[in-house]
Amino acid sequence: MPNSVMATGCAYLKRFYLHNSVMDHHPNYIMLTCLYLACKIEEFNVSIVQFCCNIKDNPSRAAEVILTLELLVMQALNFHLTVHNPYRPLEGFLIDLKTRYSSLRNPDQLRQGADEFLHRCIATDACLLFSPSQVSLAALVTSASKLGINIDSYVTDTLLGPENRSGLRDTVNIIKRMKCLVKNIEPLNPEIIKRLEKKLDICRNQELNPDSEVYKKKLQDMLDDEEENLFIKHNKEAEIMRQKEEDLLLNI
């Protein structure tokens, strides 16, 4: 799966839970829905059947839940589905290094370290706090630093220019903040995850749990009400048609 799809899916997930609770919508379902929606938006062509083939537990059920939640996720995102990921600005910076910064002979050597930094950024809130170009610049500077390459003159002279010295301090602070975010990512602890899942099962809103009896009964009641309303509507239409036919016969 392309990096852009992963980044877009994670951005959707973070934005969704800015206004929703995990007690109402389980992260497992929302995560899969965000990822499937990201495949569509990033034009990574994959059908729902192919997507759910990678899910071990009941893929047909997962497909049903994903398709059900897709509209809910889009509504929570206010249908703002275009995500500007930092991967494209990174390519722009690498091209700019090749054309305007002759001091660095092989800018492509920075790509691997920059991609690793961006991949770790996905696990942080960087996409909500910084612009894509700022994230990609921090990735580039971090990659160069690890390789012992100094590209400060590129940032100060070529990129910002002498007329924009006032923005240098802000740029440096932003890069430091992002480095700190990535550095402080805590590794996932399976025991803590299991404990949180058990706690979530206890306090979860069963009316919004597709696997609960409460949800199934509520859904069935809605379907029954819909059928009843449809039956009443048809009866009214039939009565109106019958009345029109009687009026027509009386007028003949």
Secondary structure by P-SEA (a helix, b strand, c coil): ccaaaaaaaaaaaaaaacccccccccaaaaaaaaaaaaaaaaccccccccccccccccaaaaaaaaaaaaaaaaaaaccccccccaaaaaaaaaaaaacccccccccccaaaaaaaaaaaaaaccccccccaaaaaaaaaaaaaaaacccccccccccccccccccaaaaaaaaaaaaaaaaaacccccaaaaaaaaaaaaaacccccccccaaaaaaaaaaaaaaaaaaaaaaaaaaaaaaaaaaaaaaac
